[in-house]
């Protein structure tokens, strides 16, 4: 069965995840700024949602971030390979030029931070091992718009085989705790 969402549902859900990640990053002591660039066309074409500027050893560093928000608890990452199947448009995971992917699971309130270059290289070499999955986007009147294609990659396999992925649990609670300080 192919899952179906409206553009508004997907967009609102994505914005929720981006907001949680922004709040989390904003409260870290080393953070200088977090800029949401998801609506900036120059960043959109490279699938970058956030630019995080932080301080490390008296140096100011900048990192680009793609945020993926997921509500399912299947134990898989859903890595997008085609954003529009009919047009053959590359999916976010394979197209993004962000340095990191922050993959936030709403129901678990957990975020996986993965170095996108390493993760993408591993994924492209191993993609055929994993089940393909599709979702459709519809308009508000339930008319078909397009199909998005991805692969279901078990989190435990990716954590084991790709170096540098970090898990942060209870991200909202951590943010709430930092806000109270």
Order of alpha helices (4+ residues) and beta strands (2+ residues): beta-alpha-beta-alpha-beta-beta-beta-beta-alpha-beta-beta-alpha-beta-beta-alpha-beta-alpha
